[in-house]
């Protein structure tokens, strides 16, 4: 069966070929009337016409793809939060006629540099998004020399962006708000941080201590991470609670590395007849309820805003591509504190 051409679609619709192109491109569809666009789309559907992406790419010298480079793809994709970020990123790019492609690179030192070089030389995308953790000494210069836009995703445990524009998640404001919401009677109690002994946990703990009122000590109750996968945080924390319960029971306020870690602690408390938010205050991190419908509710937590982060990453990259010579600036997205029964205080409730 002969493939219908764009010129034929334009002739049948009674418009110029450029109008058909605009109607079928999400980035330009708003430039024509809704009625005209609907007429063109219905005609394309009836004749099974689809624009040839390869031809469009050759015509304008673009791939219409954005690459997301990961050195630990299996680990990243096990996180519902990072997946929510990628979903929002992909959705926003698609609205403007772009696709997101995932590009894994070998994390082992001897292969890592070559893997990054292969990605950049392939020129398979119009721009690249990468975690700040990928900016190692031997690869930063490679990224700097590429002619494609680079945007880094930075958060509490990887603040360095190598001089590239970044979208950064900052948890400082949320932590300050939690400390300000703390009733005076609680400030005389014992505090602890409960989580795995890794870079992310230690960075969160450092920020909690940094923002704490003078004289407040936050003990570290850390346990080894038995698996690299985020979805197993609950099981690992459950075992740690059983082993560390006497030390945990001595605390009145416990900050947790993740929501799943906090849920394991809360379940252990309830089995022992203790009530979260009364006997021990529990504060999580991630706001899993916002990205996994049906998750347990009632946990006070810090919401990094992963979906918002994905949308902003897409918009910043598209601006970068549209105006490559414009000054680049980083965007800081403050995380927010979400009060809940496990820590039933907020600045507003304290004022009341």
Secondary structure, DSSP 8 states (H G I E B T S, - for coil): -----HHHHHHHHTS-HHHHHHHH-TTTGGGS-HHHHHHHHHHHHHTT----HHHHHHHHT---EEEEEESSHHHHHT-HHHHHHHHHHHHHHHHTT-EEEEEE---SHHHHHHHHHHHHHHT-SSEEEEEGGG--HHHHHHHHH-SSEEEEEE-TT----TTS-EEEEE-HHHHHHHHHHS-TTGGGS-EEEEEESSHHHHHHHHHHHHHS-TT--EEEEEE--S-S-GGGHHHHHHHHHHHHHHHHHT-SEEEESSHHHHHHHHHHHHHTT--BTTTBEEE-SS-GGGTSTT-----BEEE--HHHHHHHHHHHHHHHHHTTTS----EEEE-EEE-BTTB---HHHHH-
